[in-house]
Amino acid sequence: MTVHLIKLCVGIENVEHLAEVQRTRLEAAKARGEKPQLRHLTRNTPRRKDEVLDGGSLYWVIKGVIQARQRILGFEPTQRETGAPACAIIYDANLVRTEPRGFRAFQG
């Protein structure tokens, strides 16, 4: 059974703004000589990661509404700038608009 993740887009105004921020991040990674890939840091690796990797997507909540999704490609253990452990969610650059659906505020 496929499992999806839902994440908040803090500071993002709309889907076009999200696409622009992601494009800028990919270009910056290329300029630094790094592999250009989109990553979202989270505190813990999902417990059901195998089910997430079985076709799961990262759904983005923008201004209280789920508006877009991106396919999840993998997970990598990493560290935050503070040295704290984290999990990087690696996701596809293809941003797919979804049918807008209101989503109440949540912790996470």
N, C-alpha and C positions, 0 to 999 in steps of 0.2 A: 504494500500500500504506500503510495507516494505521500510524503509530508512536505508542506510548504512552510516558510518562515515569513513573519510579518515584522517589518522594522519601520521606525519613525524616521522621516527626513527632516531633521532639525535644521532650520535656516533656509529651507528650500521653498520657493514661492509657487512653482508649478512644474509640470513635466518638462517643459522646455528648459527651465532653469536647472533641473536635475541633469538633463542631457548635456548642457553646457559645462557644468561643474565636472561631470565625469570625463568629458572630452579634454578638458584642461588637465585633469589628473593623468590621463593617458599620455598626453603630449609631454608633460613634465617628467614622467617616468622615462620616456624615450630620450629626452634631452639629458637625463642623468645616466643614460646607458643601462637602465634597468629593463627588465621584461615588462612590457606594457600590459598590465592586467588590473582589473578593478577588484578592490578588496574592501570589505567592511569589517572592522574589528569589533568583536564582542567578547564578553568576559569568559564564557565557557563554550566548549565544543558541544554541539547539540547531542543529547543522549541517543537520539534516533537518527544519527547521521547517515546510516546506510539507506534508510527510507527517504531521507532528504535527497541523497545523491541519485535516487531512482526516479529522476524526472522532476524533482522539486524546484520551486522558484522562490525568489525573494520578492515579496510584495511590499511596495513602498506606500506608506501613509504620508500624504502631503496635505497639510492644513486640515487634518481630521478626516480625510477621505482617501481610501485606497484608489490610486490612480494609475499605477504602472507596476510591471513585474519584470524580473530578469532571471534567467535560468541559472541555477547554482551549479558550478563546475567542480567545486572541491572545498576542502578545509585545510588550513595549515596552522600548526602551533607557532606562535610568535610572541613578541613582547611589545608592550606599549613603550612610549618614550620614557616613562618613569621607571621602566624595568619590570613592571608587573606583568605576569603571564596573561596571554590573551589568545583568542582564536581568530584567524583571518578567514572570513567567508569569501571565497573566490567566485565571482559571477560573470556571466556573459555580458559583453558590451551592448548586445541587442536589447534595447529598451522597448517593451511592448506595452502599449496603453491598454488599460482594462476598463470595463464598465465601472464608472465611479460608484463607490459604495461607502457610505458613512461608516466610520470606525471610531468608537469611543476611545478616549485617552486610556493608556495602559502603562504599566511599569515594565520597561524592557525593550 
